[in-house]
Amino acid sequence: MIITAIILASVAAFCLALGTHLQQYAVATMTPGPKRRATWVTGLGLMGMVTVLNVIALGLGPVAIVQPIGAISLVFAALISRRYFGLQLGAPLLISIGVTMFSIFAFVTTSAQFSHELVATEESVTWLLALIVALSVFGTLFALSRAGHIPRVIMTGIIFGTVAAATHVLARTVVTEGLPDFGTLGSRWWIVLAAVALASAVGFWLVQTAYASGPPETVLAGLTVIDPIVAVAIGAAFFGEYTGLTPMAVGLLLVAAAGGIAGVWMLSQFHPRVLEAKSVLTGLIPAAVPAHLSSEPRTPAHTSQGIRS
């Protein structure tokens, strides 16, 4: 089952990379119209497929293995950006992606050694439900705030990490026990399911604001680092899924997490689009004419985000 979960998570990673690019391109680059709506809806469909594939994968394998596989989406994203959006894969960008992926896979390798079948109790489910509701409220306020790109990515990663942990618990319950009834604990499962849907909607809204304020690679990097760290932490704290962690293992997990965060920071600093924006702000290159004021077609010669013809 774990092999099947890995395959499904890998396919989901590709859909995540492509869907993210289509939505970010529609939100941040395209002018309003039918083509923009079609591009955005196509990206939405791919993101929906990501959700379905991940739910199945989380029901078949441990969250510590399934969630970090999303880091592969960084490689897919870089290839997509290079082929269709004219992104130059320079050394700083490749190093940033490499550091992020190495760190997250080190996190997976370490945590997977201590993975156990989760134990859900009425108390742990109640705490998880309270956390999901609190994050949904806070995420809504965050989306309406003036927070920058990286804070939005971090908040989105926390929300989706919590959603992944809850989805894993729900999916494992269905796989091992079938659909819960409406008894004391069973009814609470259905409430958690509704809360997961709410939190997913809030996270989806928040990530759209992140697309509008920065490159898609940064969004993907943040999600693929923060998401699994949060999911593993919840699995360990609430459901005993990673009991028996030794001091050395905890140290390795902290180092891997720090490395992943450093990789995201590097990506946010050295991405070509970010460097170009900094150059415009410092007056090193002239600012481009806004798309809606220009009658010329958008090509790589006019913007690094234009699709090649």
C-alpha positions as CSV (number, residue, x, y, z in Angstrom):
1,M,0.0,0.0,0.0
2,I,2.9,2.4,0.8
3,I,4.2,2.0,-2.8
4,T,0.8,2.9,-4.2
5,A,0.6,5.9,-1.8
6,I,4.1,7.1,-3.1
7,I,3.0,6.8,-6.7
8,L,-0.3,8.7,-6.1
9,A,1.6,11.4,-4.1
10,S,4.1,11.8,-7.0
11,V,1.3,12.2,-9.5
12,A,-0.3,14.7,-7.2
13,A,3.1,16.6,-7.0
14,F,3.1,17.1,-10.8
15,C,-0.5,18.2,-10.8
16,L,0.3,20.6,-7.9
17,A,3.2,22.2,-9.9
18,L,1.2,22.6,-13.1
19,G,-2.0,23.8,-11.3
20,T,0.0,26.3,-9.2
21,H,1.6,27.8,-12.3
22,L,-1.7,28.1,-14.2
23,Q,-3.4,29.8,-11.3
24,Q,-0.4,32.1,-10.5
25,Y,-0.2,33.0,-14.2
26,A,-3.9,33.8,-14.3
27,V,-4.0,35.8,-11.1
28,A,-0.8,37.8,-11.4
29,T,-0.2,38.2,-15.2
30,M,-3.3,37.8,-17.4
31,T,-5.8,40.5,-18.1
32,P,-9.4,39.9,-17.2
33,G,-11.4,37.9,-19.8
34,P,-12.4,34.4,-20.9
35,K,-8.9,33.2,-21.4
36,R,-7.9,34.2,-17.9
37,R,-11.0,32.4,-16.4
38,A,-10.3,29.3,-18.5
39,T,-6.7,29.2,-17.3
40,W,-7.7,29.7,-13.7
41,V,-10.4,27.1,-13.8
42,T,-8.0,24.6,-15.4
43,G,-5.6,25.2,-12.6
44,L,-8.5,24.8,-10.1
45,G,-9.3,21.4,-11.7
46,L,-5.7,20.2,-11.3
47,M,-5.7,21.4,-7.6
48,G,-8.9,19.4,-7.1
49,M,-7.2,16.3,-8.5
50,V,-4.3,16.9,-6.1
51,T,-6.7,16.8,-3.2
52,V,-8.3,13.6,-4.3
53,L,-4.9,11.9,-4.9
54,N,-3.6,13.1,-1.6
55,V,-6.6,11.9,0.3
56,I,-6.2,8.4,-1.1
57,A,-2.5,8.4,-0.5
58,L,-2.9,9.6,3.1
59,G,-5.3,6.7,3.6
60,L,-2.7,4.2,2.4
61,G,0.5,5.5,3.9
62,P,2.0,7.5,6.9
63,V,1.7,11.3,6.6
64,A,5.5,11.5,7.2
65,I,6.1,9.7,3.9
66,V,3.2,11.0,1.8
67,Q,3.2,14.7,2.5
68,P,6.9,15.4,1.9
69,I,6.8,13.8,-1.6
70,G,5.2,17.1,-2.6
71,A,8.7,18.5,-2.6
72,I,9.1,16.9,-6.0
73,S,6.7,19.5,-7.3
74,L,9.6,22.0,-7.0
75,V,11.5,20.1,-9.7
76,F,8.4,19.9,-11.9
77,A,7.8,23.6,-11.3
78,A,11.3,24.6,-12.3
79,L,11.0,22.6,-15.6
80,I,7.6,24.0,-16.3
81,S,8.8,27.6,-15.7
82,R,11.9,27.0,-17.9
83,R,9.9,25.5,-20.8
84,Y,6.8,27.7,-20.9
85,F,7.7,30.9,-18.9
86,G,11.2,31.6,-19.9
87,L,12.7,31.1,-16.4
88,Q,16.5,31.0,-16.3
89,L,17.6,28.2,-14.0
90,G,20.7,29.8,-12.6
91,A,22.9,28.4,-9.9
92,P,21.3,30.3,-7.0
93,L,17.8,29.0,-7.9
94,L,19.0,25.4,-8.4
95,I,20.9,25.5,-5.1
96,S,17.8,26.9,-3.3
97,I,15.7,24.0,-4.7
98,G,18.4,21.5,-3.9
99,V,18.7,22.6,-0.3
100,T,14.9,22.6,0.2
101,M,14.5,19.1,-1.3
102,F,17.5,17.6,0.6
103,S,16.2,19.0,3.9
104,I,12.6,17.8,3.4
105,F,13.7,14.3,2.4
106,A,16.1,14.2,5.4
107,F,13.1,15.0,7.5
108,V,11.1,12.2,5.9
109,T,13.9,9.6,6.3
110,T,14.2,10.4,10.0
111,S,10.5,10.6,10.9
112,A,9.5,7.6,8.9
113,Q,11.8,5.4,11.1
114,F,9.5,6.1,14.1
115,S,6.2,5.9,12.4
116,H,3.4,4.0,14.2
117,E,-0.3,3.4,13.6
118,L,-2.1,6.4,15.0
119,V,-4.3,6.2,18.1
120,A,-7.4,8.4,17.9
121,T,-9.3,9.2,21.1
122,E,-12.2,11.5,21.8
123,E,-9.9,14.0,23.5
124,S,-7.3,14.1,20.6
125,V,-10.1,14.5,18.1
126,T,-11.5,17.4,20.1
127,W,-8.2,19.1,20.3
128,L,-7.7,18.7,16.5
129,L,-11.1,20.1,15.8
130,A,-10.4,23.2,18.0
131,L,-7.1,23.7,16.2
132,I,-8.7,23.5,12.7
133,V,-11.5,26.0,13.7
134,A,-9.0,28.4,15.2
135,L,-6.7,28.3,12.2
136,S,-9.7,28.9,9.9
137,V,-10.6,32.0,11.7
138,F,-7.0,33.3,11.9
139,G,-6.4,32.4,8.3
140,T,-9.4,34.4,7.2
141,L,-8.1,37.5,9.1
142,F,-4.7,36.9,7.7
143,A,-6.0,36.8,4.1
144,L,-7.6,40.2,4.7
145,S,-4.5,41.7,6.2
146,R,-1.6,43.5,4.5
147,A,0.9,40.7,5.2
148,G,3.7,40.1,2.7
149,H,4.3,37.2,0.4
150,I,6.4,35.0,2.7
151,P,4.1,35.4,5.8
152,R,1.2,34.3,3.6
153,V,3.0,31.3,2.4
154,I,3.9,30.3,5.9
155,M,0.4,30.7,7.2
156,T,-0.9,28.7,4.2
157,G,1.6,25.9,5.0
158,I,0.4,25.8,8.6
159,I,-3.2,25.5,7.5
160,F,-2.7,22.9,4.9
161,G,-0.4,20.9,7.2
162,T,-3.2,20.8,9.8
163,V,-5.7,19.8,7.0
164,A,-3.3,17.0,5.9
165,A,-3.0,15.6,9.4
166,A,-6.8,15.7,9.9
167,T,-7.3,14.1,6.4
168,H,-4.8,11.4,7.3
169,V,-6.7,10.6,10.5
170,L,-10.1,10.5,8.8
171,A,-8.8,8.5,5.8
172,R,-7.1,5.9,8.1
173,T,-10.3,5.5,10.1
174,V,-12.3,4.8,6.9
175,V,-9.7,2.3,5.6
176,T,-9.4,0.4,8.9
177,E,-12.9,0.7,10.3
178,G,-15.2,2.0,7.6
179,L,-17.4,5.1,7.8
180,P,-18.0,6.1,11.4
181,D,-21.6,6.0,12.7
182,F,-23.3,8.9,14.5
183,G,-22.3,7.8,18.0
184,T,-20.4,10.0,20.4
185,L,-17.1,9.8,18.6
186,G,-18.5,9.1,15.2
187,S,-20.5,12.3,15.0
188,R,-17.3,14.2,16.0
189,W,-15.6,12.7,13.0
190,W,-18.2,14.2,10.7
191,I,-17.8,17.6,12.4
192,V,-14.0,17.3,11.8
193,L,-14.7,16.5,8.2
194,A,-16.8,19.7,7.9
195,A,-14.1,21.7,9.6
196,V,-11.5,20.3,7.2
197,A,-13.6,21.5,4.3
198,L,-13.8,25.0,5.8
199,A,-10.0,25.1,6.5
200,S,-9.3,23.9,3.0
201,A,-11.4,26.8,1.6
202,V,-9.6,29.3,3.8
203,G,-6.2,27.9,2.8
204,F,-7.2,28.0,-0.9
205,W,-8.2,31.7,-0.6
206,L,-5.0,32.5,1.2
207,V,-2.8,30.8,-1.3
208,Q,-4.5,32.8,-4.1
209,T,-3.3,36.0,-2.4
210,A,0.2,34.5,-2.2
211,Y,0.1,33.8,-6.0
212,A,-0.6,37.4,-6.6
213,S,2.3,38.6,-4.5
214,G,5.2,36.3,-5.5
215,P,6.6,33.5,-7.7
216,P,4.9,30.1,-7.7
217,E,8.2,28.3,-6.8
218,T,8.3,30.2,-3.5
219,V,4.7,29.1,-2.8
220,L,5.4,25.5,-3.6
221,A,8.7,25.5,-1.6
222,G,6.9,27.0,1.5
223,L,4.0,24.5,1.3
224,T,6.2,21.4,0.7
225,V,8.4,22.4,3.7
226,I,5.9,23.7,6.3
227,D,3.0,21.4,5.4
228,P,4.8,18.1,6.3
229,I,6.5,19.5,9.4
230,V,3.2,20.7,10.8
231,A,1.4,17.4,9.8
232,V,4.1,15.3,11.5
233,A,4.1,17.5,14.6
234,I,0.3,17.1,15.0
235,G,0.5,13.3,14.4
236,A,3.1,13.1,17.1
237,A,1.5,15.4,19.6
238,F,-2.2,14.4,19.3
239,F,-2.2,10.8,18.0
240,G,1.1,9.2,19.1
241,E,2.1,8.4,15.5
242,Y,5.8,9.1,16.1
243,T,6.4,7.9,19.6
244,G,9.9,6.8,20.7
245,L,11.8,9.7,19.1
246,T,15.4,9.7,20.4
247,P,17.2,13.0,21.2
248,M,19.4,12.4,18.2
249,A,16.3,12.0,16.0
250,V,14.7,15.1,17.4
251,G,18.0,17.0,16.7
252,L,18.1,15.7,13.1
253,L,14.4,16.7,12.6
254,L,15.1,20.2,13.8
255,V,18.2,20.6,11.6
256,A,16.2,19.3,8.6
257,A,13.4,21.7,9.3
258,A,15.8,24.6,9.7
259,G,17.5,23.6,6.4
260,G,14.1,23.5,4.6
261,I,13.2,26.9,5.9
262,A,16.6,28.3,4.8
263,G,16.0,26.8,1.4
264,V,12.6,28.6,1.1
265,W,14.3,31.9,2.3
266,M,17.0,31.5,-0.4
267,L,14.4,30.8,-3.0
268,S,12.5,33.9,-2.0
269,Q,15.7,36.0,-2.3
270,F,17.3,34.6,-5.4
271,H,14.3,33.8,-7.7
272,P,14.8,35.7,-11.0
273,R,11.4,37.3,-10.7
274,V,12.3,38.6,-7.2
275,L,15.7,39.9,-8.4
276,E,14.0,41.6,-11.4
277,A,11.5,43.3,-9.1
278,K,14.4,44.5,-6.8
279,S,16.2,45.9,-9.8
280,V,13.1,47.9,-10.8
281,L,12.7,49.3,-7.3
282,T,16.4,50.3,-7.1
283,G,16.2,51.9,-10.6
284,L,18.8,49.6,-12.2
285,I,16.4,48.8,-15.0
286,P,13.3,50.7,-16.3
287,A,10.0,49.5,-15.0
288,A,7.9,47.6,-17.5
289,V,4.7,49.1,-18.9
290,P,1.7,47.5,-17.2
291,A,0.1,44.8,-19.3
292,H,-3.3,46.5,-19.3
293,L,-1.8,49.7,-20.7
294,S,0.2,48.1,-23.5
295,S,-1.2,47.0,-26.8
296,E,1.8,44.8,-27.6
297,P,1.6,41.0,-27.1
298,R,3.1,39.6,-23.9
299,T,6.1,37.5,-24.9
300,P,9.3,36.5,-23.0
301,A,10.9,39.7,-24.4
302,H,8.4,41.8,-22.4
303,T,8.1,39.7,-19.2
304,S,9.7,36.7,-17.7
305,Q,6.3,35.3,-16.9
306,G,4.9,35.4,-20.5
307,I,4.2,32.0,-22.2
308,R,6.3,31.3,-25.2
309,S,4.5,31.1,-28.4
